[in-house]
Amino acid sequence: MHNYDFHERFSDWKEFEKFACQMMERREGKTLLTTAEGGDGGLDFYDDDHIIFGQVKNYQNNWKQLWQELKKTCKELDKRKV
């Protein structure tokens, strides 16, 4: 298995967000829309049907911090359920 260093490959963070969106588009077989930088509540991309939402995170080699942030985000999403 290859050991990819996306932090080195994508020194421009917006380029990494674009890459992540393109990967999800390919996986889902749908075109995804991207949000403008800032003021998006953390959302980076979504689909027309508002079923797929994506947020790109930057936690290089800090899995504990990433896990804590994911748990926090899940709690926030649970509060928003209708």
N, C-alpha and C positions, 0 to 999 in steps of 0.2 A: 504494500500500500504506500502511496506517495505521502510525503509529509509536506503539505502546503503551508506557506507562511503568507497568509492574506494581508497581514499588517505591512509586510515589506512590499508585497505586490501592489497594494492599493494605498499608497501614501496619502492620496486625496480621499477623504472619507466619503464624499458624495459619489465618487467612482465605485466604492465598495457598495453603497446603497443601491446604485444602478445595477451592479452585478447581481446582488441578492434578488432584486426585483426580476431580473431577466431569468434567473434560475427558477424562481417560483412560476413565472410565466410558462417556461418550458415544461415544468413538472405538471402544472394544472391544465396546460393547453388553452390558456386564456390570456387575453391582453389585460395587463394591470395598469392602473393609473397611479401616478406618483403625486405626492403632495409638495407644495412649495416649502422651502426651508423656513423653519421657525413657525411658531403659532399653530402647529398642527396637533398639539396634544400628544406628540410622540409617534403619530402615525406616519409611516413612510410610503406605503402603497396599499391599494385596495382594488377590488374588481367592481364592475358596473352594477352587479347584483347586491353588493355590500354583504357578501358572504365571506370573502377572503380579505383579511386585513394583515398587514405585515409591518413589523417594526424591527429595524436593524440595530443591533447592540454592538458596542465596542468594549469587550472585556478580555484583553489578551492575557492568557494564562492566569486568570483569576476566576476560577469556576465557582468558588464560594460566593463571591460578590454577585456573579451572574445568577446563581441559584436564588439568592435572597431577592434580587430584583424581579425575577420571574414570579416568585411567590407573591410579592407585593402587587405586581401587575395583575395576576390572577384574582386577587382579592378585589382590586379596583373594578375589574371586568364583571365579577359577580355582583357588585353593587349596582352596576348599570343595566343588568338584565331586566327585561320588562316582563 
